[in-house]
Amino acid sequence: MDRSTAPSTLPAPLGTRVLGLLWQNAALLVVILALLVGLKLWVPAFFTVRNMEALALSVSTVGMVACTMLFCLASGDFDLSIESVVAASGVLAAVLINATDSVPMGIAGGVLAGGIVGLVNGVLIAKLRINALIATLATMQIVRGLGFIISKGEAVAIYNDRFFPLGTGTIGPIPNPVFITLLCFLFFGILLVRTTLGPNTLAIGGNAEAARLAGIPVDRLKILIFTMQGLMAGLAGVVLAARMTSGQPNCSVGLSLDVISACVLGGVSLSGGVGTIHGVIIGVLVMGAVQNAMNLRNVETFYQYVARGLILLAAVLFDQIRRGQGAGLWRQVRRWFPVG
């Protein structure tokens, strides 16, 4: 072969690779830069140390659950039951602690109960081939009902104050829920990029049948992913109960959509096959920052829903353009709204 026409096998220059990385994350960068500028102008007190601590604490529950929602979405599925699992796990932990006076028993019970719900979801979806929307919507209702049955429809006060430091204590200057969330991001980030679980999950989301033909145990992996999701929702519920010093059966309503929105804002594809842990971290922080800023400005709840929805739509549009789907999107808009 003529060397002048042979394809080069040399790696791309460092500058080219950096520019490529920046372009791949263009949507996130644009959203973040616009958000930072807007918050600086709109809420002068936003960047105070006190408010940053409050922001980190407010997103800790979403962050914990988003770590594993990343794997669910990247595999082409999602889990709507997490909000009920968070509530019911906190209630169960409270009931067990009051009944046994054992904090470890309550924590273990709440987390394992979440794992059981996740396992059931995984079996329903992977083995029984029930659509993820229907399966997790059904378990969401069932688990929410069980939480109310266990608590008898009321908040369950916790009388063992040894449980409270899990949600109210600190490690140095870092609140315990924030520290736990950081550990979760680190652990699942390593799982995503340093083990076969990450590439196999992305492969399933990209093309499940091709992944199965390549020897990836698709069903077993989906069950594992949903079990992890349940365990993390259970942990988040236990930590939240420690923060509130009680089990609240009606808490976390809407958490599922907040978590999914944060993941999508962080570049995780709803169709599967794409997702990064740093993107999820950014998505969680962006959603939390917007919520925090609107609270500081005393924006009414109705307007907050509108603003959060618009930000999510903007992030999805940016993501489509970044992935080279912008031309197809524009053609579809021209088809719907012909001009001339």
C-alpha positions, 0 to 999 in steps of 0.5 A: 500500500502506498504510504501516502494513501495509508490511513494514519494510526497515530493518536490525535494531538492532545489539543484535538482530543481536548477540543473533541471532549469539550464539544462532546460536553458542549450542552453541559458547558453551555447550560452551566455557564449560562446558569452561573452567569444568571445566578450571579446576576439574579441571586447575589447571595447564592454563592455564599458559603452557607448557601453552598452548604445548604445546596449540597445538603438539599441535593444529597437524596437526589444524588444518591439515587441518581448514581444508579438511575444512571445505570437504569437509563443507560441500559434503556430502562428507568425506575419510577418506584424510587420515590415510594421506596425512599419513603417506605424504607424510611418508615420501615427503618423507623418502625424497626428502630422503635421496636428493637432499639437497634439502629443497625437493625433499622438501617439494614432493614430499610436498605434491604427492603429497597433492594427487594423492591429493586429485585422484584422490578428487575425480575418483572422487566427482565424475565417477565418482559413487562414494560419498565413504565408499567412495572415500576409504576405498579410497584410505586403504588404498591410500595407507597401503600405498604408505607402507609400501612406500616406507618398507619398513615402517620409519621413515625417518630424515632425515639433512639437519638443514636440514629440521628447523626446519620442524617444530621452529623458531620465529618469535618465540615461536610454533612454526613448525607453529603459525604455519603453521596460523594462516596456513592458517586465515587463508587459507581463512577468506578463501576462505570469506567473501571469494571465490565459492568459499565461497558456492558450496561451501555452495550445493552442500552445501545442494542440489547439483542446485539449485546445478548449475541455478544455473550452479555447476560442481559437479563441477569445484568438488568436484574442486578441494575434494578437491585442496585437501584432499590438498595440505593433508594433504600439507603437514601430513604434511611438517611432522609429519615435520620435527617427528619428524625422520623419516617414520613410515608408521604415524603419524596413525592415527585422524586423519580422525575427529579432524578430522571431530569437530573440524569438527562440534564447531565447527558444520559440518554433516555434511549440508553447507551450513553451516560457518564458519572460526571454528567450526572453530578453536573445535572444534579447540581444544576437542578439543585441550583435552580431550585435553590435560587428560586427558593431564595427569590421566593418564586411561587411553586407553580412558576418553579415547575415551569422553569425546571421543565424549560431547563430540561427541554433546553438540555435535551435539545442541546444534547440532540444537537451535540449528538448530530441529531440537530439537522434531523430535528430541524427537518422535523420542525420544518415538516410540522411548520412549513414556511413558503 
